[in-house]
Amino acid sequence: MSGSKNYFRPEVLAKISRLELRARHVVDGFVSGLHKSPYKGFSVEFADYRQYVPGDDVRHLDWRAYAKTDRLLIKEYEVETNLRNHLVLDCSYSMAYPEQPDPGRLTKWEYAATLAACMAHLTIGQQDGVGLTLFDHRIRKQVPVSASRSSLVGLIHELEVATPEDKTEMKVLFQHLAEQIPPRGMVVLISDLLADFDDVVNSLQRLRYGQHDVIVMHVLDHDELEFPFTEQTLFEGMEQADIEILTDPQSLRNSYLEAVRAFVNRMRSACLDHGIDYMLVSTTDSLDVALTQFLANRMNRLRSTA
């Protein structure tokens, strides 16, 4: 286990070029330490009896009931379908930060894509279904929900070939998405949430109206959370190329960090107010931290609704 845990560190993951391999190493090491399923998997429960009619499968006859009642009774079962996990991944241009990362450093997109691939591996490993939606200002790609191992290959391929571009737009996108996803699924949004606050919250609310179990994984880069700049720096807008600000970062560091904390707290509160699990993830966080938080949130939600 100690050897596999090395793969959780972002600086190690950055050296593994293939996303599928990167995700598999993380999941294989992580799952070996799990003892209880974090998902609601497939199960079949007895529901009721009904009278046998010609053509019924005789394997479902209850012979004990026949001995007692002299009636041929068929056992009926209620099938609890697999969890349908919809991964919704932001691939707008702000997710490409930093554009020229140092060796051993993952961009927000690479970290988020690895996280999504790990989630897909975990879901399929629990014999549940997983699908993928990539978006910026529009839906870029959709992979339908499937529980087959072969579909996992296609899903991860779409993550590998996608590149962040264009602006983020959630309002119209999530209205369309909410109409597409059948009720009572699980929706996992992985994004830096750098969009209009009200649009984000209203979009998440719309998913909750569809009785979905919604989880938000808020991915931010270490620079965005810590603002480590010391020398005069030119800041450029990634989704608005016309924005350029040359400034002394030390003079605005405190006000910037205060604004970031306020933004994160406001987003967290809005999610919790609507019954949405929220977790903030830094690109310097080990993947086991992100996965543990996700699984803990999932299990806590299951316990609270049991």
N, C-alpha and C positions, 0 to 999 in steps of 0.2 A: 504493500500500500504506500509506503514512503516513497518508492521510486515513481509510482504513477502520479502521486501528488505533485511532483515537479511539473507535470504538464498543466497544472492549474494556473501557474504563474504566467501573466501576459507576456513577459519578456521571453519566456521559453516557447510559448505558443506562436509568437511572432516569427520564430525560426522555422516553423513547420508550414511550408507553403500551401499544401493541399488542405482545403477546409474540411473535407470528409475525414481525413486522417487526424487532423487537429481535434475535431469534435469527438471522434471515436476514442481517442486516448483519454480525453477528459471524462467521458461518460463511463468507459470501462472501469477506470479507477474509482470513480465516484460511486457507481452502483454497487460495487463490491462491498461497500460499507453500509448499504441500506438493508434494513430488516423488515420494513413494512411498506406495502405499496402506497404511494402518495396519491394515486388516482383511483377513481371509481371505475373498475374494470368490468369485464363481462361477467354476468351471473344469471342464473335461472332459478326462480323461486316458485314454489307451489302456490297456486291461486285458488282453485276451486275444483269441484267435480261437475260433470255433466253426463247425461245418459249416452251410452254407446249407441252408435248408428253404423250400419254396414258401410265399410270403406274406411273406418277409423283404424289407425295403427294400433294393433293389438298389444304392442309393447307398452302402451300407456294405460292399459287396463289395470285397475287396482284389485288384485285377487283377494286381498284381505277384506276389502269392502264387500266383495261378492260373497265371501263365506259368511259374512254377518248379515247381509241384506238380501241375498239372492238376486241382486241386480248387477248388471254389467255397467260399471262406471269408469269413465275416462278421466284421468288426471289432466287438468289444464294448468299450464305454467305461464307465468308472467316473465317475459324476457326483458332484462334490463340491458339496454343497448350500451355499446361502448361509448366512452367519452369522445366527443368531437372537438379537437383542439385546433383553433384557428390562429396561426401565428401571423401577425400583421406587422410588417417591418418597414420602417422609414428608410428610404434610400434617396432622400433629397441631398442636395450638395453640402449642406452643413454637416452631414454625417461623415464627410471625407476628411475632416480635421483630425490631425494636422496633415496638410497636403504633402509635406516632405518629412515624414517621421524619421526620427533617429533609428539606427539599427536596434532591433529588439523591442520596438514600440509599435503597438497596434493603433490604427486609427479608430475612431468611433464606429465606422462602418465595419471594419474587420472584427472588432470586439462584438458588436451587435450581431453580425452574421454568424460568428462562432457560437454565441449564446443561442441563437435561433436553431442552429444545427444540433447543438446539444439537446435542446428542448425537443426537437423532432426525434432524435435518437431515443430519448427517455420515453416519449409518448408511444412510439412504436414498440419499444421494449416492454411496455405495460399492456400490449395488445390492444391499444386504443388508436383512434384515427387522428391524423394530423394533416392540415393543409397550410398553405402559405399565400399571403398577399403582399406584394411589394408595391410601395406607393411613393410618389413625391407630390405633385399637384394633381396627379391622376393615378389610376391603378395601372402599374407598369406590367405586372405579371401575376397570374393566379394559378396556383397548383391545387386541384381539388382535394378534399379530405379523403384519406385512404389509410388503412392500417397495414398495408402490405410492405414488406421489406423492399420490394422493387421500386415502389413509389418514393421511398426515402432517397434512393439514388437520384431520381429526377428532381426532387425538391432541393437537395443539396447542390445539384448542378446549377439550378437557377440562382442560388445564392452565390456560387462561385463566378458566374459570368456577369452578374449584375454589377454596375458601377454607380456610385452616387452622382446625381445630376438634378438640375432644375430646382424650383422652389417647393416649399412645403405647403400643402393645402389640405385641410382636414374636413372642412364643413360639408362640401358637396360629396367628397369621397366617402365619408362615413355614413352619410344618408343612403348612398347607393349600397354600401357594404352591409348596413343593417337590414336592408331589404333582401339581400342575397342569402345571408346566413340563417339557417333554420333556428327556431327558438331553442333556448336552454342548452346552448353550447358553451364552450370556454373560449374566450378571446384574449390573447396575450399581445398587447401592443408594446413593441420595442422601438423606442424613439428618443431623440434628444428633446422632443416637445418644444422646439424653437419655432413656435407658430403662435397665432393669436390665442390668448389664454381662453377666452370665451368659446372660441371655435373648438378648441381641444375638449373642454369640459362638456359642452353641448353634444359633441360627437360621442363621448363616452357615455353620457346620459342616454343617448339614443340606443346604444347597445344594451344598457341595463333595462330599458323598456322592453327589449326583446327577451328579457329574463336570462341573459347570458351571465356567466361567471366571468367577470372582467379583471384582468391583471395588467398593471402598467409597469413596465421595466424602463425606468428613466435613465438613459445612458448619457453621461457627460464625460468629457475629457478631463484629465487632471488639471490642465491649464485653466479650464473654465471654472473649476471648483476652487482652485488654490491661487490663481493669478500670480505665478512666480516671476513675472517679468520685472527687471530692474533698470535696464537701460532704455533710452528713448526708443520707442517702437512705433512702427506704422501698422495700424490695424485696418484690415480690408474686409468688407462684407463678402461672404462666400455666396450667398443667394441674392445679394444686391451689389453687383460689381461696381456701381457708381459711388459706393460709400467707402471713404478712406479717412482715417483719423490718425494724425501724427501727434503723439503725446508722451508725456513723462508718466509711465505707469505707476510709479510710486506715489504720485500725487493723488491718484484716484483709486488706489487699491482698496482702501477701507470702504469707500462708498460703493465700489463694484461688488465686493464680497457681501456687503449688506444687502444689495439688490438681489444677488444670486440666492442668498439664504431666504429672503422674502419670497422670491419666485418659487423656490423648492417647497417651502412651507405652505404656500398658498395652493400649490398643485397637490401636495399630499393631503391637505385638509379637504379640498374639493373632492378628491377621490374617495377618501374615507367617508365623507358625508353621503356619498351615493353608493356605499357598499362595494367599493372597488379596492382591491389590494394594490398598494403602491409601494414600489421599492426603488430607491436611488442607487445607481451603480456607477462607480468610477472605472475608467479604463485601466486603472492600476489595481483594481480589485481582482483577487484570484477568482477563477471561475467557480471554485467550490463555494465561495461566499455567495455568489449570485444564485447558484443552484440550490444551496441550502435554504436561502431566504425564500426562493420560489416554492420549494417543497413544503417549507414550514407554513407559508401563507395558505397553500392549497389544503394541507391537512387541517389547519385551524378552521378554515371555512367549512370543510366537510363536518367537523365536529360540531360547529355552531348550528348547522342546519340539520343535524341528524335527529 
